[in-house]
Amino acid sequence: MRVVLIEDVREVRDGLSALISGTAGYDCVATYGRMETALSRIESDKPDVVLTDLGLPGMSGIEGIERLRKIFPETPIVALTIFDDDDQIFNALCRGANGYLLKTIPPARLLEALQEAVEGGSPISPTIAARVVNLFRTFRPPEHAEYRLTPQETELLKLLVDGHHKKTAAREMGISFHTVSFHLKNIYEKLQVHSKSEAVAKALREKIV
């Protein structure tokens, strides 16, 4: 099994690479510390599975997963991260991740998860699986698709979909944190949702942005 690993922390990257390549039937053919570097070279690596962190410097793992999916429509992509919040989970899966694993996963289980992904499965850490179920229970089919978002509200919603938080979105838009909060409140009212996770989910499912 040809595995490509994207992880910015060198100690973690080296440890995972040694684990994978040191196991019969597995070969970590390439490791990258940044998503940008991986995207420029990964096609020639011919991976059977891509294992990527989400909290990367520069381009986030979330955006990277979406771009990787365009390069490899069928190759499984598995997120390996410390993030267990609803936004990261939903964004990663909606952008194209086949699995979502926490870094606390035992080494043996990680190897099994990679095999599971290659065989067409969707390996997810147990605590994450429970949250995914709860997430989807809160979502309802769209009643209508016309929400009359302003240009700034639409821009903010797109940034949230891309994985930004309020502070980073404010910086990207060149507006204050309080203005972002104001727009976010309006977005929630117009989309008839109660949280950032629900807003992002609705935006993705209904292709609002």
Secondary structure, 3 states (H helix, E strand, C coil): CEEEEECCCHHHHHHHHHHHHCCCCCEEEEEECCHHHHHHHHHHHCCCEEEECCCCCCCCHHHHHHHHHHHCCCCCEEEEECCCCHHHHHHHHHHCCCEEEECCCCHHHHHHHHHHHHCCCCCECHHHHHHHHHHHHHCCCCCCCCCCCCHHHHHHHHHHHCCCCHHHHHHHHCCCHHHHHHHHHHHHHHHCCCCHHHHHHHHHHCCCC
